[in-house]
Every structure is written in C-alpha cells, then in structure tokens.
Amino acid sequence: ALHEGHIVSAQELTELLQPVFTQNSVNLILFLQDKLSIDDFTYLSESFVNKLFINVLQESLQSSPSSLVLPAVDCEATRYLLSFLQKSGDWKLTNITDLDVSQLEVNASKPNLLVVQLQPLLTEFVKLYMFLFIDKIIGRLTMDLQERGIHFSVIYTAMRPSRISRRTDVVWELRRQLMATEEEDSLSYPPLNVTTGNDTCILFYATNFSLKANNSVFIDLTNLTFVTQNVDVSSSECSDINTTLSLKYTKPVNGINSLEIRFLMTNQFYGGSARNWSTLDSVEIVQDGEKFAEFDVSIISAPAEYSFHCQLVGTSNLHPARLIPSNDEAKTWDVFISSLQIQGFNVENNQFSYASDCTGFFTPGIWMGLVTSVILLWILAYGIHMIMQLTTNSRFDDPKGPALSVPQTE
C-alpha cells in the first residue's frame, strides 16, 4: 500500500520487481512509451468510450494471479529500467518495432526479454485514439503468447510523466507565483557517443529526434538512438579534418527495412577569425539502401574546441537552423530535432565542451528592445530640445509705475 503522493524510488522499484526475477524460465514483456501518467487513465476512463478504453489492460490486471499498479515512479528509475532488466538475468533481448507478432519466435526454455517501443502520444486531441491503438497492440501480443502456452509477465511504463503534479513539498509556495512555470526534466539520458579505440570522437544528443516520410509515415528515433541505443554507429568515421556520424536503424517502422542517417562535419581553419571552426555541412538519409536524400545545412558551426547547440533544427522555415533539401528525394522528408547538441572534434573526458548556440547575439527580443529604446531616446531628446528653445520676455509692465510704451519700430 502506497500513501498518496509517494514516488517509488529506483531502489524500491527493484525490490518490487524482484519476484519477477526469482521465477524460473520467465518471459518478460516491456511495453515502453515516451510519456505516461496515472492521470491519463483516470481522465480517459471517464470519456464517452468508457467501455472501450483500455479494455485489454483492465482484463489483464483482473485476470492476472499477481498484479501491481504504481501510480508514481521516479523518472530516474524508469529511464534506466531497460538496462537494469538486462543486468538482472540472462535474458535473450528481442526488440519489437514492426508490431508484427506472427513471425515472433520465443524459446520457452530460456528467459526472453521482449521490448516493444510504442508510438509517442502526440497531442491531447489524439491521445484517446492513440491509447485505444496501444491497447490493441498489447492485446494482440499477449493473446498470441497465451495461445502458444507461454507464461510471461508484462511491464507497461514510460520514460517520463505526461502530467506534472502540483508541488506539495513546500507549504509556503502554495499561492500562485508571478511568472510561475512547471519544472522541466533535466537531461533524461546520456548522449550517444562514437569511440575509436579508447577515445570518444563524436557526441550526439537530442530530446526529440523524429522524421516523417511522404507526409504520412512518422518515425520517432529518440528512444532507439538514446534510450535503448538500438542503432548501429560502426560506419561512423573520425579524423582531424572530416567526421561522419552514421546512424543505421533496422526496421524502425512498418514499410522501411533499413534507414541510415549521416551527419557530415568538417574542421577547417579560417583566416578571418584566425582559428579553426567545425561545421555541419550536410545531412543525408538513405532508405533501404536505395533512396538517397541530401540536405544542405545553414548556421550550424562552432569553434573547433566547442560543441554546437540549437533548440530547434529541421526542415521547417520556422527553425533557427534549417535543413534545406538539395535533391528531389529530400523534399519527401520532414526532419525535426529539438535540443540538438553535437560535437565531432576535440571531445575530452567523454563530455560536451562549452556549447556555441545557434541563436545569434541580436535576437528578435533584443531588436525589439533596441528599437523601443531608440524611439524613447528620440522623444526625450526632442523634449529637451524644445525646453531649451523656451525664452522669456525682454520687457515687463510694472503695475505700480507708468505704463510701458513700446514703439512699433522695435
């Protein structure tokens, strides 16, 4: 029994999951989502499709001989749950990305760990229908294993919460604060690194790394790249002049067997600044080894000793750093990368160096402040100038003396 507001720590989670590891020849299915909270179930269960919502999940909890629901789990525990599970036993790891379980082979004589990457919940408007789709996926896989007579346990969780609860740990902060904002999660997972020997030559990080092919097929590569690291970087190349980060994915979604994304960077000396600069020259996407898309890159450069950071990078015109299609195949792709940070040269201690941001010194906010300040200074200068032009009369009439006569010639 957990009291209200209690957050399960990483140590408590390992103790609660310990009965799963003590069973002999157990199969474990991990359904992993990007965002999830207990509030999602309580909110959506009151909707007009109450009888259809999470039907399989509810029946599984009721029919299971042992079930456990944890309303709140620490993000640090769930982020490293997969790595913890791999270390907890001699599992045969199987990543399920195409959601086609008909060809799934499970050897019941050896413990199996099946990892299912679920589609991200995009917006509140479509969240209900996404949950219905996820419920069908869970039911399809579990029913198939039950028909085969395979015993298994299921964990359904996410990498971070979808709803941040109001803070209750500080009593005197209950009243609304001016400019109050919810606290955002810090770095949720380590960056992807490429090593040559014992040295790290490339570091790559993003909070959202997704693509869209032909305006219809959405591909989220965030978890595959940084969380499960189900990506092949063996084709990456490192040198003092040219560096290539190659990311290869096998069946990231239905209809795409292989996908490779390359980031091509150079390190050159520029006489104008008398120093070396690293630049991201182009980005290439190769689908199924045939379709080749190439993008030119704008405004992604930094001193060779620094890393590069940009809040939004993609093909949209609204992004500060743009990927510009350079061939016809590239026009069929949409790329979106948020909180991009990349370093291809002079990596030390497996950590990013000081980041050079894509935002220039004169941001729109600074320009608005400068223009407003110039207008106000001009009004002030004009007012001072008008005050200095004021003069007094050179002659005055004395009421106690004779009338003052001013000749018309003066």
C-alpha positions as CSV (number, residue, x, y, z in Angstrom):
1,A,0.0,0.0,0.0
2,L,1.4,3.4,-1.1
3,H,0.2,6.6,0.5
4,E,-0.9,9.5,-1.6
5,G,1.9,11.5,-3.2
6,H,4.6,8.8,-2.7
7,I,7.0,8.4,-5.6
8,V,8.6,5.0,-5.9
9,S,12.4,5.3,-6.0
10,A,14.8,3.2,-8.0
11,Q,15.7,1.0,-5.0
12,E,12.0,0.4,-4.2
13,L,11.3,-0.4,-7.8
14,T,14.0,-3.1,-7.8
15,E,12.6,-4.6,-4.7
16,L,9.0,-4.6,-6.1
17,L,10.2,-6.3,-9.3
18,Q,12.3,-8.9,-7.5
19,P,9.6,-11.6,-7.6
20,V,9.7,-11.5,-11.4
21,F,13.4,-12.4,-11.5
22,T,13.1,-15.2,-9.0
23,Q,10.8,-17.2,-11.2
24,N,12.3,-19.9,-13.3
25,S,12.3,-19.6,-17.1
26,V,10.1,-16.5,-17.1
27,N,9.4,-14.3,-20.1
28,L,9.1,-10.6,-19.6
29,I,7.5,-8.1,-22.0
30,L,8.3,-4.4,-21.6
31,F,5.9,-2.0,-23.3
32,L,7.8,1.3,-23.3
33,Q,6.2,4.6,-24.1
34,D,7.5,8.1,-24.2
35,K,5.1,9.8,-21.7
36,L,2.6,8.3,-19.3
37,S,0.9,9.2,-16.0
38,I,-1.8,7.7,-13.9
39,D,-3.9,10.8,-14.6
40,D,-4.2,9.7,-18.3
41,F,-6.1,6.6,-17.2
42,T,-8.4,8.4,-14.8
43,Y,-9.1,11.1,-17.3
44,L,-9.7,9.0,-20.3
45,S,-11.7,6.4,-18.5
46,E,-14.4,9.0,-17.9
47,S,-14.7,9.7,-21.6
48,F,-17.6,8.7,-23.9
49,V,-15.8,5.5,-24.9
50,N,-15.6,4.3,-21.3
51,K,-16.5,0.7,-22.3
52,L,-13.8,0.5,-25.0
53,F,-10.9,2.3,-23.3
54,I,-8.0,0.1,-22.0
55,N,-10.3,-3.0,-22.1
56,V,-7.4,-5.4,-22.6
57,L,-5.3,-3.8,-19.9
58,Q,-8.1,-3.9,-17.4
59,E,-8.9,-7.5,-18.1
60,S,-5.2,-8.4,-17.8
61,L,-5.0,-6.8,-14.4
62,Q,-8.1,-8.5,-13.2
63,S,-7.3,-12.0,-14.5
64,S,-3.7,-12.0,-13.6
65,P,-2.7,-14.0,-10.5
66,S,-0.4,-11.2,-9.4
67,S,-0.7,-7.6,-10.5
68,L,0.8,-4.3,-9.3
69,V,0.0,-0.7,-10.2
70,L,2.4,2.0,-9.2
71,P,0.8,5.5,-9.6
72,A,4.1,7.4,-9.5
73,V,7.6,6.2,-10.2
74,D,10.8,8.2,-10.2
75,C,11.9,9.2,-13.7
76,E,15.5,8.1,-13.0
77,A,14.2,4.6,-12.2
78,T,12.2,4.2,-15.4
79,R,14.8,5.8,-17.7
80,Y,17.3,3.1,-16.8
81,L,14.8,0.3,-16.4
82,L,15.8,-1.5,-19.6
83,S,19.5,-1.6,-18.7
84,F,18.6,-2.7,-15.2
85,L,16.5,-5.6,-16.5
86,Q,19.3,-6.7,-18.8
87,K,21.7,-6.9,-15.9
88,S,19.2,-8.7,-13.7
89,G,19.2,-12.0,-15.6
90,D,20.5,-13.9,-18.6
91,W,17.8,-12.6,-21.0
92,K,17.5,-13.0,-24.7
93,L,16.8,-9.5,-25.8
94,T,14.3,-9.0,-28.7
95,N,13.2,-5.6,-29.9
96,I,9.8,-5.5,-31.5
97,T,9.4,-2.4,-33.7
98,D,7.1,-3.6,-36.6
99,L,4.4,-4.9,-34.1
100,D,4.0,-8.0,-36.3
101,V,4.0,-10.8,-33.8
102,S,3.0,-13.6,-36.3
103,Q,6.7,-14.3,-37.1
104,L,7.9,-13.8,-33.5
105,E,10.0,-16.7,-32.2
106,V,10.1,-17.3,-28.5
107,N,12.3,-20.0,-27.0
108,A,10.5,-21.0,-23.8
109,S,13.5,-22.9,-22.5
110,K,15.4,-19.7,-22.0
111,P,14.3,-16.4,-20.4
112,N,13.2,-13.9,-23.0
113,L,13.0,-10.1,-22.7
114,L,10.7,-8.6,-25.3
115,V,10.9,-4.8,-25.7
116,V,8.0,-3.1,-27.5
117,Q,8.6,0.5,-28.5
118,L,5.1,2.1,-28.6
119,Q,4.2,5.2,-30.7
120,P,4.5,8.5,-28.9
121,L,1.4,10.4,-27.7
122,L,1.5,13.5,-29.9
123,T,-1.4,15.8,-28.7
124,E,-4.2,15.8,-26.2
125,F,-6.7,15.6,-29.1
126,V,-5.5,12.3,-30.5
127,K,-4.3,10.8,-27.1
128,L,-7.6,8.9,-26.7
129,Y,-7.3,7.2,-30.0
130,M,-3.6,6.5,-29.5
131,F,-4.4,4.7,-26.2
132,L,-7.0,2.6,-28.0
133,F,-4.4,1.7,-30.6
134,I,-1.9,0.8,-27.9
135,D,-4.5,-1.3,-26.1
136,K,-5.0,-3.3,-29.2
137,I,-1.2,-3.8,-29.6
138,I,-0.9,-5.1,-26.0
139,G,-3.9,-7.4,-26.6
140,R,-2.5,-8.8,-29.9
141,L,0.9,-9.7,-28.4
142,T,-0.4,-11.1,-25.1
143,M,-3.1,-13.2,-26.7
144,D,-0.6,-14.7,-29.2
145,L,1.7,-15.8,-26.4
146,Q,-1.2,-17.2,-24.4
147,E,-2.4,-19.3,-27.4
148,R,1.2,-20.7,-27.6
149,G,1.1,-21.7,-23.9
150,I,3.9,-19.4,-23.0
151,H,4.0,-17.9,-19.5
152,F,5.0,-14.3,-19.2
153,S,5.0,-11.1,-17.2
154,V,4.2,-7.6,-18.5
155,I,5.6,-4.2,-17.6
156,Y,3.9,-1.2,-19.0
157,T,5.6,2.1,-18.3
158,A,7.1,5.2,-19.9
159,M,10.3,7.3,-19.8
160,R,8.8,10.4,-18.2
161,P,5.5,11.7,-16.9
162,S,2.9,13.2,-19.3
163,R,1.4,15.3,-16.5
164,I,3.4,17.1,-13.8
165,S,1.6,17.3,-10.5
166,R,1.5,20.4,-8.4
167,R,4.3,20.6,-5.9
168,T,3.3,20.0,-2.3
169,D,6.6,19.7,-0.6
170,V,6.9,23.5,0.2
171,V,3.9,24.8,2.1
172,W,4.6,28.5,1.7
173,E,4.6,28.2,-2.1
174,L,1.0,27.2,-2.4
175,R,-0.1,30.6,-3.6
176,R,0.5,31.3,-7.3
177,Q,3.8,32.9,-8.1
178,L,4.3,35.5,-10.7
179,M,5.7,34.0,-14.0
180,A,5.4,30.6,-12.4
181,T,6.3,27.6,-14.6
182,E,6.4,23.9,-14.2
183,E,9.8,22.4,-13.6
184,E,11.1,20.6,-16.6
185,D,13.1,17.4,-16.5
186,S,16.8,17.7,-16.8
187,L,19.0,15.6,-19.1
188,S,17.0,12.4,-19.3
189,Y,19.6,10.1,-20.9
190,P,23.3,10.3,-21.7
191,P,24.3,11.4,-25.2
192,L,25.2,8.9,-27.9
193,N,29.0,8.6,-28.3
194,V,31.2,7.1,-31.0
195,T,34.6,5.8,-30.0
196,T,37.7,5.0,-31.8
197,G,39.8,2.7,-29.6
198,N,39.5,4.1,-26.1
199,D,38.8,7.7,-27.2
200,T,35.4,9.3,-27.9
201,C,35.4,11.3,-31.1
202,I,31.7,12.1,-31.6
203,L,28.9,13.1,-29.1
204,F,25.3,13.5,-30.2
205,Y,22.2,14.4,-28.1
206,A,18.6,15.5,-28.7
207,T,15.4,15.4,-26.7
208,N,13.4,14.7,-29.8
209,F,14.7,13.1,-33.0
210,S,11.9,12.3,-35.4
211,L,11.3,12.1,-39.2
212,K,8.3,12.0,-41.4
213,A,8.4,10.3,-44.8
214,N,6.0,11.3,-47.6
215,N,3.9,13.4,-45.2
216,S,2.4,10.1,-43.8
217,V,4.9,7.8,-42.1
218,F,6.0,9.1,-38.7
219,I,9.4,7.8,-37.4
220,D,10.4,8.5,-33.9
221,L,14.1,7.7,-33.4
222,T,14.6,9.2,-29.9
223,N,14.3,6.0,-27.9
224,L,16.1,3.9,-30.5
225,T,19.0,6.3,-30.5
226,F,19.5,7.3,-26.9
227,V,17.5,5.1,-24.6
228,T,17.8,1.5,-25.9
229,Q,20.6,2.6,-28.3
230,N,19.3,0.1,-30.9
231,V,21.4,1.8,-33.5
232,D,24.5,0.9,-35.5
233,V,27.2,3.5,-35.5
234,S,30.0,1.3,-36.8
235,S,30.1,3.1,-40.2
236,S,31.0,6.4,-38.5
237,E,34.3,7.9,-39.4
238,C,36.5,10.2,-37.3
239,S,39.6,12.3,-38.3
240,D,41.1,15.7,-37.6
241,I,39.5,17.2,-40.8
242,N,36.4,15.2,-41.7
243,T,34.0,13.4,-39.4
244,T,30.9,11.4,-40.3
245,L,28.2,10.3,-37.8
246,S,26.4,7.4,-39.3
247,L,23.2,6.1,-37.6
248,K,21.8,2.9,-39.0
249,Y,18.4,1.5,-37.9
250,T,16.8,-1.8,-38.8
251,K,13.1,-1.8,-39.4
252,P,12.3,1.4,-37.5
253,V,8.7,1.3,-38.7
254,N,6.5,-0.8,-41.0
255,G,7.4,-0.4,-44.6
256,I,11.0,0.6,-44.0
257,N,13.6,-2.2,-43.7
258,S,16.7,-0.1,-43.2
259,L,17.3,3.6,-42.5
260,E,20.7,5.4,-42.3
261,I,21.2,9.0,-41.4
262,R,24.6,10.6,-41.8
263,F,25.9,13.9,-40.3
264,L,28.9,15.1,-42.3
265,M,31.1,17.6,-40.4
266,T,34.4,19.3,-41.3
267,N,37.1,21.1,-39.4
268,Q,38.8,24.0,-41.3
269,F,41.0,27.0,-40.5
270,Y,39.5,30.4,-41.3
271,G,42.0,33.3,-41.6
272,G,39.3,35.9,-40.8
273,S,39.0,34.7,-37.3
274,A,42.4,33.1,-37.1
275,R,41.0,29.8,-35.7
276,N,39.6,26.5,-36.7
277,W,35.8,26.1,-37.0
278,S,33.8,22.9,-37.1
279,T,30.8,23.0,-39.4
280,L,27.9,20.6,-40.2
281,D,28.0,20.7,-44.0
282,S,25.2,18.3,-44.9
283,V,22.8,15.6,-43.6
284,E,22.0,12.5,-45.7
285,I,19.1,10.0,-45.4
286,V,19.4,6.6,-47.1
287,Q,16.3,4.4,-47.1
288,D,16.5,0.7,-47.8
289,G,20.0,1.3,-49.4
290,E,18.4,2.9,-52.5
291,K,16.6,6.2,-51.8
292,F,19.1,8.9,-51.1
293,A,18.1,12.3,-49.7
294,E,20.6,15.1,-49.1
295,F,20.1,18.3,-47.1
296,D,22.3,21.3,-47.0
297,V,22.7,22.9,-43.6
298,S,22.6,26.5,-42.6
299,I,24.0,28.2,-39.5
300,I,25.4,25.1,-37.8
301,S,29.0,25.9,-37.0
302,A,31.1,26.5,-33.9
303,P,34.8,26.9,-32.9
304,A,36.5,23.6,-33.2
305,E,37.0,23.4,-29.4
306,Y,33.3,23.8,-28.7
307,S,30.2,21.8,-29.3
308,F,27.1,23.1,-31.2
309,H,23.7,23.5,-29.6
310,C,20.4,24.6,-31.1
311,Q,16.9,24.4,-29.6
312,L,15.2,23.6,-33.0
313,V,16.7,22.1,-36.1
314,G,14.7,20.8,-39.0
315,T,13.3,21.3,-42.5
316,S,10.7,23.9,-41.4
317,N,11.2,27.6,-42.2
318,L,10.5,28.5,-38.6
319,H,13.5,26.6,-37.2
320,P,16.6,28.7,-36.4
321,A,18.9,26.1,-38.0
322,R,17.4,24.7,-41.2
323,L,18.0,21.6,-43.3
324,I,17.5,22.6,-46.9
325,P,16.6,19.9,-49.4
326,S,19.2,19.7,-52.2
327,N,17.6,16.9,-54.3
328,D,14.1,15.8,-55.2
329,E,14.2,12.8,-52.7
330,A,14.9,15.1,-49.8
331,K,11.7,17.1,-50.5
332,T,9.7,14.0,-49.4
333,W,11.2,14.0,-45.9
334,D,10.5,16.2,-42.9
335,V,13.1,16.3,-40.1
336,F,12.5,17.6,-36.6
337,I,15.3,17.7,-33.9
338,S,14.8,19.5,-30.7
339,S,17.6,20.5,-28.2
340,L,20.3,19.3,-30.7
341,Q,23.9,19.2,-29.3
342,I,26.6,17.7,-31.4
343,Q,30.4,17.7,-31.2
344,G,32.6,16.0,-33.8
345,F,36.1,17.2,-32.8
346,N,38.2,17.7,-29.7
347,V,36.0,15.6,-27.4
348,E,37.5,15.4,-23.9
349,N,36.5,13.1,-21.0
350,N,33.5,11.9,-22.9
351,Q,31.7,15.1,-22.2
352,F,30.4,18.0,-24.3
353,S,32.6,21.1,-24.4
354,Y,31.2,24.6,-24.0
355,A,28.3,25.0,-26.4
356,S,28.1,27.6,-29.1
357,D,24.3,28.2,-29.6
358,C,22.6,28.8,-32.9
359,T,20.8,31.9,-31.6
360,G,22.8,35.0,-32.6
361,F,23.5,37.9,-30.3
362,F,20.8,40.1,-31.8
363,T,17.7,38.0,-31.2
364,P,14.2,39.3,-32.0
365,G,13.7,40.3,-28.4
366,I,17.0,42.3,-28.4
367,W,16.0,44.0,-31.6
368,M,12.6,45.0,-30.1
369,G,14.3,46.4,-27.0
370,L,16.8,48.4,-29.1
371,V,14.1,49.9,-31.4
372,T,11.9,50.8,-28.4
373,S,14.9,52.4,-26.6
374,V,15.8,54.4,-29.7
375,I,12.2,55.7,-30.1
376,L,12.1,56.7,-26.4
377,L,15.5,58.4,-26.5
378,W,14.4,60.3,-29.6
379,I,11.3,61.5,-27.8
380,L,13.4,62.5,-24.8
381,A,15.9,64.3,-26.9
382,Y,13.1,66.2,-28.8
383,G,11.5,67.2,-25.5
384,I,14.8,68.5,-24.1
385,H,15.5,70.4,-27.3
386,M,12.0,72.1,-27.1
387,I,12.6,73.0,-23.5
388,M,15.9,74.6,-24.3
389,Q,14.3,76.7,-27.0
390,L,11.9,78.4,-24.5
391,T,12.7,82.2,-23.9
392,T,11.3,84.8,-21.5
393,N,10.0,88.3,-22.4
394,S,12.7,91.0,-22.6
395,R,10.4,93.7,-21.1
396,F,7.8,93.6,-18.3
397,D,5.0,96.0,-17.3
398,D,5.2,97.4,-13.8
399,P,1.7,97.9,-12.3
400,K,2.9,100.5,-9.8
401,G,4.6,102.7,-12.3
402,P,3.8,104.4,-15.5
403,A,2.6,102.3,-18.4
404,L,5.2,100.7,-20.5
405,S,5.3,102.1,-24.0
406,V,6.8,100.0,-26.7
407,P,7.5,101.7,-30.0
408,Q,6.4,99.8,-33.1
409,T,9.8,100.1,-34.6
410,E,11.2,97.7,-32.0
